[in-house]
Amino acid sequence: MNEETRRYLTRGEVARLFEVSPATVARWAREGRLPHVSTLGGHRRYRAQEVMAIVENTTRPRASSRNKRRVPP
């Protein structure tokens, strides 16, 4: 395993990538829309490689056609 495959993101980092609130990221994780692992302290962490694959493959238009919001399937 290289360094990138072992990197994990916090809820806030994922929220910035998807341009949504951290609460939305937590909801997506609960709903099974975002894969995650739980730490011993009960926090969710998101594998960077998996999140980036979702970011690259998903977009949804915002109200303005110039801006796009990313939403996992």
C-alpha positions as CSV (number, residue, x, y, z in Angstrom):
1,M,0.0,0.0,0.0
2,N,1.3,3.4,-0.8
3,E,0.7,6.6,1.2
4,E,-2.3,7.7,-0.9
5,T,-4.3,4.5,-0.5
6,R,-3.9,4.7,3.3
7,R,-5.0,8.4,3.6
8,Y,-8.3,9.1,5.3
9,L,-10.4,12.3,5.2
10,T,-12.5,13.9,7.9
11,R,-16.1,14.8,7.5
12,G,-15.1,18.5,7.0
13,E,-12.6,17.6,4.3
14,V,-15.2,15.5,2.4
15,A,-17.7,18.3,2.8
16,R,-15.4,20.8,1.2
17,L,-14.7,18.5,-1.8
18,F,-18.5,18.0,-2.4
19,E,-19.3,21.6,-1.6
20,V,-21.9,20.6,1.0
21,S,-22.2,20.9,4.8
22,P,-20.5,18.4,7.1
23,A,-24.0,17.3,8.3
24,T,-24.8,16.3,4.8
25,V,-21.7,14.1,4.6
26,A,-22.7,12.4,7.9
27,R,-26.2,11.8,6.5
28,W,-24.8,10.3,3.3
29,A,-22.6,8.0,5.4
30,R,-25.6,6.9,7.5
31,E,-27.6,6.2,4.3
32,G,-24.8,4.1,2.9
33,R,-24.1,6.6,0.0
34,L,-20.5,7.2,1.2
35,P,-18.2,4.3,2.3
36,H,-16.5,5.0,5.6
37,V,-14.7,3.4,8.5
38,S,-15.3,4.1,12.2
39,T,-12.4,5.0,14.5
40,L,-12.2,3.6,18.0
41,G,-13.6,6.9,19.2
42,G,-16.7,6.5,17.0
43,H,-15.8,9.1,14.4
44,R,-16.2,8.4,10.7
45,R,-13.3,8.6,8.3
46,Y,-13.5,8.4,4.6
47,R,-10.8,6.7,2.4
48,A,-9.4,9.5,0.2
49,Q,-9.1,7.2,-2.8
50,E,-12.8,6.2,-2.7
51,V,-14.0,9.7,-2.1
52,M,-11.9,11.1,-5.0
53,A,-13.3,8.4,-7.3
54,I,-16.9,9.5,-6.4
55,V,-16.0,13.2,-6.8
56,E,-14.6,12.6,-10.3
57,N,-17.5,10.5,-11.4
58,T,-20.5,12.5,-10.1
59,T,-21.8,16.0,-10.6
60,R,-25.2,17.6,-10.3
61,P,-26.0,21.0,-11.7
62,R,-26.7,23.8,-9.2
63,A,-29.3,26.6,-9.8
64,S,-26.6,28.3,-11.9
65,S,-25.5,26.3,-14.9
66,R,-21.9,27.5,-14.4
67,N,-21.5,25.9,-11.0
68,K,-21.8,22.2,-10.3
69,R,-22.4,20.4,-7.0
70,R,-21.1,16.9,-6.6
71,V,-23.5,14.3,-5.2
72,P,-22.8,10.7,-4.6
73,P,-25.1,8.1,-6.1
